[in-house]
Amino acid sequence: MPLTLDDVRELDRQDPLATFRNRFALPEGTIYLDGNSLGAQPRAAVAAVDGLMSQWRDSLIQGWNQGWFDAPERLGDRLAPLLGAEPGEVLVTDTITHNIFKLLGYITEGQKGAEGQKGTEGQKGTEGQGRGRPVILSEGGNFPTDGYIAQGFCRFGGFEHRVVPEGEALDAYLDERVAAVVLSHVHYRTGRLRDMAAITRQVHASGAEVIWDLAHSAGALLVDLAACDVRYAVGCTYKYLNGGPGAPAFLYVRRDCQAQAWQPLSGWLGHAAPFAFEADYAPAPGISRFRTGTHSPLAFAALEASLSLWQEVDLAQLRRKSQRLIELFRESLSGCLEEHGISDITPDEAQRGSQVGLVEREHGYAIVQALIERGVIGDYREPGLMRFGFAPLYLSHEDVWQAAQHLREVLGAGEHLAPRFQQRGAVT
């Protein structure tokens, strides 16, 4: 039997995470179901950025010795507990795209050294020809940047790029020629959660490495890289981690894998002694070798404010609430989706991240726009996918219940058929 408004308000009164909502600045009247695209603004981020601006004004270049320079490592250590990692294993830097490229180069250069070709520590460029493992695998249907950067890496490095069709098992594609596999922990369209531990074992048993993309799992569910024996991972901080638009990404390299080779984007801040200004590159020890160029302290200030908040979050409670919100949303739409020809592609609880995916190929975009006009913000992805992300720190049960009622009303009245909802912006 569907829950009533009184029922969901009682759930909010019992919610152990309810107080976090007041620590985010959300517009009045907005129900925000797009934290899987861009997280909400922590109130503390405003003061943090203002403080950085004042520090820039007053300290000028001295700010680099007042917490700016070591921010990539410091924030990496703050992020590590959310990923099941240790201090010194996570670096906040660059973008997911850059970081996948770095790790592909690092992994393949390390394999080349292990094969006894052209020395160690990457003193020659990355060439796929003549290698024992010249193939890079990525998954079909994954977020395009992962495949794009794998294609680019293979094109310029002489590797062969192969794609595992979406939904197919890796077994038929893993062989002695595969160097590395790039996989998403949670699929950006379907929300499907992969068995990280089992797949990592499978890839390692084949002699290859796997790079996990945590874009849709970090901050959304329990991630335990150490327990899953993961050696390499990347992720972003602007979604569930609420780091702000364009916030820096992160990469993870297990401590015992940090001195195998150069990484290919050998910028000056990844040098062992960047201010010695030596002519030849020498990689820094540890996770710092994965730094490249100069980062933005402004972006790091906003992210650090959010990560400070995350130190107080019980991830088990977060996961339980996430799943309860998803079930509430789906239960509140019972019968409605079928009536209007909408498919719910959301996986079962044990196999999903923190989003709901609904497919309506003809009117999906317009339905999302009609909801946005009502103050319910989701997003749209081709072809026909309406995505709704559930960020438990700032969403209430009442929010989710009300969002479902709005969707029922939009569909029932045919509001989405209005011409104004057919016009598309550059960003969907």
C-alpha positions as a Markdown table, in Angstrom:
| # | Residue | x | y | z |
|---|---|---|---|---|
| 1 | Met | 0.0 | 0.0 | 0.0 |
| 2 | Pro | 1.5 | 3.4 | -1.0 |
| 3 | Leu | 2.7 | 5.6 | 1.8 |
| 4 | Thr | 0.8 | 8.8 | 2.7 |
| 5 | Leu | 2.3 | 12.2 | 3.3 |
| 6 | Asp | 2.0 | 11.6 | 7.0 |
| 7 | Asp | 3.9 | 8.4 | 6.7 |
| 8 | Val | 6.8 | 10.0 | 4.9 |
| 9 | Arg | 7.0 | 12.8 | 7.4 |
| 10 | Glu | 7.3 | 10.3 | 10.1 |
| 11 | Leu | 10.2 | 8.7 | 8.2 |
| 12 | Asp | 11.9 | 12.1 | 8.1 |
| 13 | Arg | 11.5 | 12.5 | 11.9 |
| 14 | Gln | 13.2 | 9.2 | 12.4 |
| 15 | Asp | 16.0 | 9.8 | 9.8 |
| 16 | Pro | 19.5 | 9.9 | 11.5 |
| 17 | Leu | 20.8 | 11.9 | 8.5 |
| 18 | Ala | 18.1 | 14.5 | 8.5 |
| 19 | Thr | 20.2 | 17.2 | 10.1 |
| 20 | Phe | 22.7 | 17.3 | 7.2 |
| 21 | Arg | 20.0 | 18.9 | 5.0 |
| 22 | Asn | 20.4 | 22.2 | 6.7 |
| 23 | Arg | 24.1 | 22.2 | 5.8 |
| 24 | Phe | 23.3 | 22.6 | 2.1 |
| 25 | Ala | 22.1 | 25.8 | 0.3 |
| 26 | Leu | 19.2 | 24.7 | -1.9 |
| 27 | Pro | 16.8 | 27.1 | -3.6 |
| 28 | Glu | 13.4 | 27.4 | -1.8 |
| 29 | Gly | 10.8 | 25.1 | -3.4 |
| 30 | Thr | 13.3 | 23.0 | -5.3 |
| 31 | Ile | 13.4 | 19.2 | -5.1 |
| 32 | Tyr | 16.9 | 18.3 | -6.4 |
| 33 | Leu | 17.1 | 14.8 | -7.9 |
| 34 | Asp | 20.2 | 15.5 | -10.0 |
| 35 | Gly | 23.0 | 15.0 | -7.5 |
| 36 | Asn | 24.3 | 12.2 | -9.8 |
| 37 | Ser | 25.2 | 15.0 | -12.3 |
| 38 | Leu | 26.1 | 17.9 | -10.0 |
| 39 | Gly | 25.9 | 17.9 | -6.2 |
| 40 | Ala | 24.3 | 20.7 | -4.2 |
| 41 | Gln | 26.3 | 23.5 | -2.6 |
| 42 | Pro | 27.5 | 22.9 | 1.0 |
| 43 | Arg | 26.9 | 26.1 | 3.0 |
| 44 | Ala | 30.5 | 25.9 | 4.2 |
| 45 | Ala | 31.8 | 26.1 | 0.7 |
| 46 | Val | 30.9 | 29.8 | 0.4 |
| 47 | Ala | 32.9 | 30.7 | 3.5 |
| 48 | Ala | 35.8 | 28.5 | 2.3 |
| 49 | Val | 36.0 | 30.2 | -1.1 |
| 50 | Asp | 35.6 | 33.6 | 0.5 |
| 51 | Gly | 38.4 | 32.8 | 2.8 |
| 52 | Leu | 40.6 | 31.7 | 0.0 |
| 53 | Met | 39.9 | 34.9 | -1.9 |
| 54 | Ser | 40.9 | 36.9 | 1.2 |
| 55 | Gln | 44.1 | 34.8 | 1.6 |
| 56 | Trp | 44.9 | 35.4 | -2.1 |
| 57 | Arg | 44.5 | 39.2 | -1.5 |
| 58 | Asp | 46.5 | 39.3 | 1.7 |
| 59 | Ser | 49.1 | 36.6 | 1.2 |
| 60 | Leu | 49.5 | 36.8 | -2.6 |
| 61 | Ile | 52.1 | 34.2 | -3.8 |
| 62 | Gln | 52.9 | 33.2 | -0.2 |
| 63 | Gly | 49.6 | 31.3 | -0.2 |
| 64 | Trp | 51.3 | 28.5 | -1.9 |
| 65 | Asn | 53.2 | 27.8 | 1.3 |
| 66 | Gln | 50.0 | 28.2 | 3.4 |
| 67 | Gly | 48.1 | 25.1 | 2.3 |
| 68 | Trp | 47.7 | 25.6 | -1.4 |
| 69 | Phe | 50.6 | 23.6 | -2.7 |
| 70 | Asp | 49.9 | 20.3 | -0.8 |
| 71 | Ala | 46.2 | 20.4 | -1.3 |
| 72 | Pro | 46.1 | 17.5 | -3.8 |
| 73 | Glu | 47.7 | 15.1 | -1.3 |
| 74 | Arg | 45.9 | 16.6 | 1.7 |
| 75 | Leu | 42.4 | 16.3 | 0.2 |
| 76 | Gly | 43.3 | 12.9 | -1.1 |
| 77 | Asp | 43.9 | 11.7 | 2.4 |
| 78 | Arg | 40.6 | 13.2 | 3.5 |
| 79 | Leu | 38.8 | 11.4 | 0.7 |
| 80 | Ala | 40.6 | 8.0 | 1.3 |
| 81 | Pro | 38.3 | 6.8 | 4.1 |
| 82 | Leu | 35.3 | 7.2 | 1.8 |
| 83 | Leu | 36.9 | 4.8 | -0.7 |
| 84 | Gly | 38.4 | 2.2 | 1.6 |
| 85 | Ala | 41.9 | 3.5 | 0.9 |
| 86 | Glu | 44.8 | 4.5 | 3.1 |
| 87 | Pro | 46.5 | 7.9 | 3.4 |
| 88 | Gly | 49.0 | 8.4 | 0.6 |
| 89 | Glu | 46.9 | 6.3 | -1.9 |
| 90 | Val | 44.5 | 9.0 | -3.2 |
| 91 | Leu | 45.4 | 12.2 | -5.1 |
| 92 | Val | 42.9 | 14.9 | -5.9 |
| 93 | Thr | 43.9 | 16.2 | -9.3 |
| 94 | Asp | 42.9 | 17.0 | -12.9 |
| 95 | Thr | 39.8 | 15.3 | -14.4 |
| 96 | Ile | 38.7 | 11.7 | -14.8 |
| 97 | Thr | 39.7 | 11.9 | -18.5 |
| 98 | His | 43.3 | 13.0 | -17.7 |
| 99 | Asn | 43.5 | 10.4 | -14.9 |
| 100 | Ile | 42.5 | 7.5 | -17.0 |
| 101 | Phe | 45.1 | 8.5 | -19.5 |
| 102 | Lys | 47.7 | 8.7 | -16.8 |
| 103 | Leu | 46.9 | 5.3 | -15.4 |
| 104 | Leu | 46.7 | 3.6 | -18.8 |
| 105 | Gly | 50.2 | 5.0 | -19.6 |
| 106 | Tyr | 51.5 | 4.1 | -16.2 |
| 107 | Ile | 50.2 | 0.5 | -16.2 |
| 108 | Thr | 51.4 | -0.3 | -19.7 |
| 109 | Glu | 54.8 | 1.3 | -19.2 |
| 110 | Gly | 55.2 | -0.8 | -16.0 |
| 111 | Gln | 54.2 | -3.9 | -17.9 |
| 112 | Lys | 56.8 | -3.1 | -20.6 |
| 113 | Gly | 59.4 | -2.7 | -17.9 |
| 114 | Ala | 58.4 | -6.1 | -16.4 |
| 115 | Glu | 58.8 | -7.7 | -19.8 |
| 116 | Gly | 62.4 | -6.3 | -19.8 |
| 117 | Gln | 61.8 | -4.0 | -22.8 |
| 118 | Lys | 63.6 | -0.7 | -23.0 |
| 119 | Gly | 64.4 | -0.4 | -19.3 |
| 120 | Thr | 62.2 | 0.7 | -16.4 |
| 121 | Glu | 60.8 | 4.0 | -15.1 |
| 122 | Gly | 59.4 | 4.9 | -18.6 |
| 123 | Gln | 62.5 | 6.4 | -20.1 |
| 124 | Lys | 61.1 | 5.8 | -23.6 |
| 125 | Gly | 57.7 | 6.7 | -25.0 |
| 126 | Thr | 54.7 | 4.3 | -24.9 |
| 127 | Glu | 54.5 | 2.1 | -28.0 |
| 128 | Gly | 52.1 | -0.8 | -28.2 |
| 129 | Gln | 54.0 | -2.5 | -31.0 |
| 130 | Gly | 56.0 | -5.5 | -29.9 |
| 131 | Arg | 54.4 | -5.6 | -26.5 |
| 132 | Gly | 53.2 | -8.8 | -25.0 |
| 133 | Arg | 49.9 | -7.1 | -24.0 |
| 134 | Pro | 48.9 | -4.6 | -26.7 |
| 135 | Val | 45.1 | -4.5 | -26.1 |
| 136 | Ile | 43.1 | -2.0 | -24.0 |
| 137 | Leu | 39.5 | -3.0 | -23.2 |
| 138 | Ser | 36.6 | -0.7 | -22.4 |
| 139 | Glu | 32.9 | -1.3 | -22.0 |
| 140 | Gly | 30.3 | -0.4 | -24.6 |
| 141 | Gly | 27.5 | 1.9 | -23.4 |
| 142 | Asn | 29.7 | 3.4 | -20.7 |
| 143 | Phe | 30.0 | 7.1 | -20.2 |
| 144 | Pro | 31.7 | 8.2 | -23.5 |
| 145 | Thr | 34.8 | 9.9 | -22.0 |
| 146 | Asp | 36.1 | 6.6 | -20.7 |
| 147 | Gly | 36.0 | 5.1 | -24.2 |
| 148 | Tyr | 37.1 | 8.3 | -25.9 |
| 149 | Ile | 40.3 | 8.6 | -23.9 |
| 150 | Ala | 41.0 | 4.8 | -24.3 |
| 151 | Gln | 40.7 | 5.3 | -28.0 |
| 152 | Gly | 43.0 | 8.3 | -27.9 |
| 153 | Phe | 45.5 | 6.5 | -25.8 |
| 154 | Cys | 45.5 | 3.6 | -28.2 |
| 155 | Arg | 45.7 | 5.8 | -31.3 |
| 156 | Phe | 48.7 | 7.7 | -30.1 |
| 157 | Gly | 50.4 | 4.8 | -28.3 |
| 158 | Gly | 50.0 | 2.2 | -30.9 |
| 159 | Phe | 47.7 | 0.0 | -28.8 |
| 160 | Glu | 44.6 | -1.8 | -30.0 |
| 161 | His | 41.3 | -0.7 | -28.5 |
| 162 | Arg | 38.6 | -3.3 | -28.0 |
| 163 | Val | 35.1 | -2.8 | -26.7 |
| 164 | Val | 33.1 | -5.3 | -24.5 |
| 165 | Pro | 29.5 | -4.9 | -25.6 |
| 166 | Glu | 27.2 | -3.6 | -22.8 |
| 167 | Gly | 25.9 | -6.4 | -20.6 |
| 168 | Glu | 28.3 | -9.0 | -21.8 |
| 169 | Ala | 30.7 | -10.8 | -19.4 |
| 170 | Leu | 34.4 | -10.2 | -19.7 |
| 171 | Asp | 35.3 | -13.8 | -20.0 |
| 172 | Ala | 35.3 | -13.9 | -23.8 |
| 173 | Tyr | 37.4 | -10.8 | -24.1 |
| 174 | Leu | 40.1 | -11.3 | -21.4 |
| 175 | Asp | 43.2 | -13.1 | -22.8 |
| 176 | Glu | 47.0 | -12.8 | -22.6 |
| 177 | Arg | 47.0 | -9.8 | -25.0 |
| 178 | Val | 44.9 | -7.5 | -22.7 |
| 179 | Ala | 47.0 | -5.0 | -20.8 |
| 180 | Ala | 44.2 | -3.1 | -19.0 |
| 181 | Val | 40.4 | -2.8 | -18.7 |
| 182 | Val | 38.5 | 0.4 | -17.9 |
| 183 | Leu | 35.2 | -0.2 | -16.2 |
| 184 | Ser | 32.6 | 1.8 | -14.3 |
| 185 | His | 31.6 | 0.7 | -10.8 |
| 186 | Val | 28.1 | 2.1 | -11.3 |
| 187 | His | 26.8 | 2.5 | -14.8 |
| 188 | Tyr | 25.9 | 6.1 | -15.6 |
| 189 | Arg | 22.7 | 5.2 | -17.5 |
| 190 | Thr | 21.3 | 2.2 | -15.8 |
| 191 | Gly | 22.7 | 2.7 | -12.3 |
| 192 | Arg | 23.8 | -1.0 | -12.3 |
| 193 | Leu | 26.4 | -1.8 | -9.7 |
| 194 | Arg | 29.2 | -4.2 | -10.7 |
| 195 | Asp | 30.7 | -6.8 | -8.4 |
| 196 | Met | 34.0 | -5.0 | -8.0 |
| 197 | Ala | 35.7 | -7.8 | -6.0 |
| 198 | Ala | 34.8 | -10.6 | -8.3 |
| 199 | Ile | 35.7 | -8.7 | -11.5 |
| 200 | Thr | 39.0 | -7.5 | -10.1 |
| 201 | Arg | 39.9 | -11.0 | -9.2 |
| 202 | Gln | 39.0 | -12.1 | -12.7 |
| 203 | Val | 41.0 | -9.4 | -14.4 |
| 204 | His | 44.1 | -9.9 | -12.2 |
| 205 | Ala | 43.9 | -13.7 | -12.8 |
| 206 | Ser | 44.2 | -13.0 | -16.5 |
| 207 | Gly | 47.4 | -11.0 | -15.9 |
| 208 | Ala | 45.8 | -7.7 | -16.8 |
| 209 | Glu | 45.0 | -4.6 | -14.7 |
| 210 | Val | 41.6 | -2.9 | -14.2 |
| 211 | Ile | 41.0 | 0.8 | -13.7 |
| 212 | Trp | 37.7 | 1.4 | -11.9 |
| 213 | Asp | 35.7 | 4.6 | -12.6 |
| 214 | Leu | 34.0 | 5.6 | -9.3 |
| 215 | Ala | 32.1 | 8.6 | -10.7 |
| 216 | His | 28.7 | 7.3 | -9.7 |
| 217 | Ser | 29.7 | 5.4 | -6.6 |
| 218 | Ala | 32.0 | 7.7 | -4.5 |
| 219 | Gly | 29.7 | 9.4 | -2.0 |
| 220 | Ala | 26.7 | 7.3 | -3.0 |
| 221 | Leu | 27.5 | 4.0 | -1.4 |
| 222 | Leu | 30.1 | 2.0 | 0.5 |
| 223 | Val | 33.3 | 1.6 | -1.6 |
| 224 | Asp | 36.1 | -0.6 | -0.2 |
| 225 | Leu | 39.0 | -0.6 | -2.7 |
| 226 | Ala | 41.3 | -2.4 | -0.3 |
| 227 | Ala | 38.9 | -5.2 | 0.4 |
| 228 | Cys | 38.3 | -5.6 | -3.3 |
| 229 | Asp | 42.1 | -5.8 | -4.0 |
| 230 | Val | 41.8 | -2.8 | -6.4 |
| 231 | Arg | 45.1 | -1.3 | -7.5 |
| 232 | Tyr | 43.9 | 1.6 | -9.7 |
| 233 | Ala | 40.8 | 3.8 | -9.7 |
| 234 | Val | 39.6 | 7.2 | -10.7 |
| 235 | Gly | 36.6 | 9.3 | -9.8 |
| 236 | Cys | 35.1 | 12.8 | -9.7 |
| 237 | Thr | 34.1 | 15.0 | -6.8 |
| 238 | Tyr | 31.4 | 17.2 | -8.3 |
| 239 | Lys | 28.5 | 14.6 | -8.1 |
| 240 | Tyr | 27.6 | 12.9 | -4.8 |
| 241 | Leu | 30.7 | 14.5 | -3.1 |
| 242 | Asn | 29.3 | 18.0 | -3.7 |
| 243 | Gly | 32.7 | 19.6 | -4.6 |
| 244 | Gly | 31.2 | 22.1 | -7.0 |
| 245 | Pro | 31.0 | 22.6 | -10.8 |
| 246 | Gly | 34.2 | 21.3 | -12.4 |
| 247 | Ala | 35.7 | 20.3 | -9.1 |
| 248 | Pro | 38.9 | 18.3 | -9.4 |
| 249 | Ala | 38.8 | 14.6 | -9.9 |
| 250 | Phe | 40.9 | 12.0 | -8.0 |
| 251 | Leu | 42.9 | 8.9 | -8.7 |
| 252 | Tyr | 43.8 | 6.0 | -6.5 |
| 253 | Val | 47.0 | 3.9 | -6.8 |
| 254 | Arg | 47.6 | 1.2 | -4.1 |
| 255 | Arg | 50.7 | 2.0 | -2.2 |
| 256 | Asp | 52.7 | -1.1 | -3.4 |
| 257 | Cys | 52.0 | -0.1 | -7.0 |
| 258 | Gln | 53.3 | 3.5 | -6.9 |
| 259 | Ala | 56.8 | 3.1 | -8.1 |
| 260 | Gln | 56.6 | 1.0 | -11.2 |
| 261 | Ala | 57.0 | 3.5 | -14.0 |
| 262 | Trp | 56.5 | 7.1 | -15.2 |
| 263 | Gln | 53.0 | 8.3 | -15.8 |
| 264 | Pro | 52.7 | 9.8 | -19.3 |
| 265 | Leu | 51.6 | 13.4 | -18.4 |
| 266 | Ser | 54.9 | 14.2 | -16.8 |
| 267 | Gly | 54.3 | 17.8 | -15.6 |
| 268 | Trp | 56.5 | 19.8 | -13.4 |
| 269 | Leu | 54.5 | 19.3 | -10.2 |
| 270 | Gly | 54.9 | 15.5 | -10.6 |
| 271 | His | 58.7 | 16.0 | -10.5 |
| 272 | Ala | 60.7 | 14.8 | -7.5 |
| 273 | Ala | 62.0 | 18.3 | -7.0 |
| 274 | Pro | 59.8 | 20.7 | -8.9 |
| 275 | Phe | 61.6 | 23.9 | -7.7 |
| 276 | Ala | 65.0 | 22.6 | -8.6 |
| 277 | Phe | 64.0 | 23.3 | -12.2 |
| 278 | Glu | 66.1 | 20.5 | -13.6 |
| 279 | Ala | 66.2 | 19.8 | -17.3 |
| 280 | Asp | 65.3 | 16.1 | -17.1 |
| 281 | Tyr | 62.2 | 14.6 | -15.5 |
| 282 | Ala | 62.4 | 12.5 | -12.4 |
| 283 | Pro | 59.1 | 11.3 | -11.0 |
| 284 | Ala | 58.2 | 12.2 | -7.4 |
| 285 | Pro | 57.9 | 9.4 | -4.9 |
| 286 | Gly | 54.5 | 8.0 | -4.0 |
| 287 | Ile | 51.2 | 9.3 | -5.1 |
| 288 | Ser | 52.6 | 12.7 | -5.9 |
| 289 | Arg | 54.2 | 11.4 | -9.2 |
| 290 | Phe | 50.6 | 11.5 | -10.6 |
| 291 | Arg | 50.5 | 15.3 | -10.3 |
| 292 | Thr | 50.9 | 17.3 | -13.5 |
| 293 | Gly | 50.5 | 21.1 | -13.6 |
| 294 | Thr | 49.3 | 23.9 | -11.4 |
| 295 | His | 45.9 | 23.3 | -9.8 |
| 296 | Ser | 43.3 | 25.9 | -8.7 |
| 297 | Pro | 43.3 | 26.6 | -5.0 |
| 298 | Leu | 39.8 | 28.1 | -5.4 |
| 299 | Ala | 38.3 | 24.8 | -6.6 |
| 300 | Phe | 40.2 | 22.9 | -3.8 |
| 301 | Ala | 38.8 | 25.3 | -1.2 |
| 302 | Ala | 35.2 | 24.5 | -2.1 |
| 303 | Leu | 35.9 | 20.7 | -2.2 |
| 304 | Glu | 37.7 | 20.7 | 1.1 |
| 305 | Ala | 34.7 | 22.3 | 2.8 |
| 306 | Ser | 32.5 | 19.4 | 1.5 |
| 307 | Leu | 35.0 | 16.7 | 2.4 |
| 308 | Ser | 35.1 | 18.1 | 6.0 |
| 309 | Leu | 31.4 | 17.5 | 6.2 |
| 310 | Trp | 31.8 | 14.0 | 4.9 |
| 311 | Gln | 34.0 | 13.1 | 7.9 |
| 312 | Glu | 30.8 | 13.0 | 9.9 |
| 313 | Val | 28.8 | 10.8 | 7.6 |
| 314 | Asp | 28.0 | 7.1 | 8.5 |
| 315 | Leu | 28.3 | 5.5 | 5.1 |
| 316 | Ala | 26.1 | 2.5 | 6.1 |
| 317 | Gln | 23.3 | 4.9 | 7.1 |
| 318 | Leu | 23.8 | 6.8 | 3.8 |
| 319 | Arg | 23.4 | 3.6 | 1.8 |
| 320 | Arg | 20.3 | 2.5 | 3.7 |
| 321 | Lys | 18.6 | 5.8 | 3.2 |
| 322 | Ser | 19.6 | 6.0 | -0.4 |
| 323 | Gln | 17.9 | 2.6 | -1.1 |
| 324 | Arg | 14.8 | 3.6 | 1.0 |
| 325 | Leu | 14.4 | 6.8 | -1.0 |
| 326 | Ile | 14.6 | 4.9 | -4.3 |
| 327 | Glu | 12.0 | 2.4 | -3.2 |
| 328 | Leu | 9.7 | 5.2 | -2.0 |
| 329 | Phe | 9.9 | 6.9 | -5.3 |
| 330 | Arg | 9.2 | 3.7 | -7.3 |
| 331 | Glu | 6.4 | 2.6 | -5.0 |
| 332 | Ser | 4.8 | 6.1 | -5.2 |
| 333 | Leu | 4.7 | 5.7 | -9.0 |
| 334 | Ser | 3.1 | 2.3 | -8.9 |
| 335 | Gly | 0.8 | 1.8 | -11.9 |
| 336 | Cys | 1.5 | 5.2 | -13.3 |
| 337 | Leu | 4.6 | 4.3 | -15.4 |
| 338 | Glu | 2.9 | 1.3 | -17.1 |
| 339 | Glu | -0.1 | 3.5 | -17.9 |
| 340 | His | 2.0 | 6.0 | -19.8 |
| 341 | Gly | 4.3 | 3.5 | -21.5 |
| 342 | Ile | 7.4 | 4.3 | -19.4 |
| 343 | Ser | 10.0 | 1.6 | -18.6 |
| 344 | Asp | 11.7 | 1.5 | -15.3 |
| 345 | Ile | 15.3 | 0.1 | -15.9 |
| 346 | Thr | 16.4 | 0.5 | -12.3 |
| 347 | Pro | 18.2 | -2.6 | -11.1 |
| 348 | Asp | 17.3 | -4.5 | -7.9 |
| 349 | Glu | 18.7 | -3.1 | -4.6 |
| 350 | Ala | 21.8 | -5.2 | -4.3 |
| 351 | Gln | 22.8 | -4.4 | -7.9 |
| 352 | Arg | 22.3 | -0.6 | -8.1 |
| 353 | Gly | 23.9 | 2.6 | -7.2 |
| 354 | Ser | 21.8 | 5.6 | -6.1 |
| 355 | Gln | 19.7 | 6.5 | -9.1 |
| 356 | Val | 16.4 | 5.6 | -10.9 |
| 357 | Gly | 16.3 | 5.3 | -14.6 |
| 358 | Leu | 13.0 | 5.7 | -16.5 |
| 359 | Val | 12.8 | 5.4 | -20.3 |
| 360 | Glu | 10.3 | 7.2 | -22.6 |
| 361 | Arg | 11.9 | 7.5 | -26.0 |
| 362 | Glu | 9.5 | 10.0 | -27.5 |
| 363 | His | 8.8 | 12.4 | -24.7 |
| 364 | Gly | 11.5 | 11.7 | -22.1 |
| 365 | Tyr | 13.3 | 15.1 | -22.5 |
| 366 | Ala | 10.0 | 17.0 | -22.4 |
| 367 | Ile | 8.8 | 15.2 | -19.2 |
| 368 | Val | 12.1 | 16.2 | -17.5 |
| 369 | Gln | 11.6 | 19.8 | -18.6 |
| 370 | Ala | 8.0 | 19.9 | -17.3 |
| 371 | Leu | 9.2 | 18.6 | -14.0 |
| 372 | Ile | 12.0 | 21.2 | -13.8 |
| 373 | Glu | 9.4 | 24.0 | -14.3 |
| 374 | Arg | 7.6 | 22.6 | -11.2 |
| 375 | Gly | 10.8 | 22.7 | -9.3 |
| 376 | Val | 11.7 | 19.0 | -9.5 |
| 377 | Ile | 15.2 | 18.7 | -11.1 |
| 378 | Gly | 16.3 | 15.5 | -12.8 |
| 379 | Asp | 18.2 | 15.1 | -16.0 |
| 380 | Tyr | 17.9 | 13.5 | -19.4 |
| 381 | Arg | 20.3 | 11.3 | -21.4 |
| 382 | Glu | 19.8 | 10.0 | -24.9 |
| 383 | Pro | 18.1 | 7.9 | -26.0 |
| 384 | Gly | 15.0 | 8.6 | -23.9 |
| 385 | Leu | 16.5 | 8.2 | -20.4 |
| 386 | Met | 15.1 | 10.2 | -17.5 |
| 387 | Arg | 17.6 | 10.0 | -14.6 |
| 388 | Phe | 16.8 | 10.8 | -11.0 |
| 389 | Gly | 19.7 | 10.7 | -8.5 |
| 390 | Phe | 19.1 | 10.3 | -4.8 |
| 391 | Ala | 21.6 | 12.1 | -2.6 |
| 392 | Pro | 20.6 | 11.2 | 1.0 |
| 393 | Leu | 22.4 | 14.1 | 2.8 |
| 394 | Tyr | 20.0 | 16.7 | 1.4 |
| 395 | Leu | 17.0 | 14.8 | 0.3 |
| 396 | Ser | 14.1 | 14.1 | 2.6 |
| 397 | His | 11.5 | 11.3 | 2.3 |
| 398 | Glu | 8.9 | 14.0 | 1.8 |
| 399 | Asp | 10.9 | 15.5 | -1.1 |
| 400 | Val | 10.9 | 12.2 | -2.9 |
| 401 | Trp | 7.2 | 11.5 | -2.2 |
| 402 | Gln | 6.3 | 15.0 | -3.6 |
| 403 | Ala | 8.5 | 14.4 | -6.7 |
| 404 | Ala | 6.6 | 11.3 | -7.5 |
| 405 | Gln | 3.3 | 13.2 | -7.2 |
| 406 | His | 4.6 | 15.9 | -9.5 |
| 407 | Leu | 5.5 | 13.2 | -12.1 |
| 408 | Arg | 2.1 | 11.7 | -11.8 |
| 409 | Glu | 0.5 | 15.0 | -12.4 |
| 410 | Val | 2.7 | 16.0 | -15.3 |
| 411 | Leu | 1.9 | 12.7 | -17.1 |
| 412 | Gly | -1.8 | 12.7 | -16.2 |
| 413 | Ala | -2.4 | 16.2 | -17.5 |
| 414 | Gly | 0.0 | 15.8 | -20.5 |
| 415 | Glu | 1.9 | 19.0 | -19.4 |
| 416 | His | 5.0 | 17.7 | -21.2 |
| 417 | Leu | 3.3 | 18.0 | -24.6 |
| 418 | Ala | 3.4 | 21.8 | -24.4 |
| 419 | Pro | 5.7 | 23.3 | -27.2 |
| 420 | Arg | 8.0 | 25.1 | -24.7 |
| 421 | Phe | 9.2 | 21.8 | -23.3 |
| 422 | Gln | 10.4 | 20.6 | -26.7 |
| 423 | Gln | 13.2 | 23.2 | -27.1 |
| 424 | Arg | 16.5 | 21.8 | -26.1 |
| 425 | Gly | 19.4 | 23.6 | -24.5 |
| 426 | Ala | 23.1 | 22.8 | -25.2 |
| 427 | Val | 23.2 | 20.9 | -21.9 |
| 428 | Thr | 20.6 | 18.3 | -21.2 |
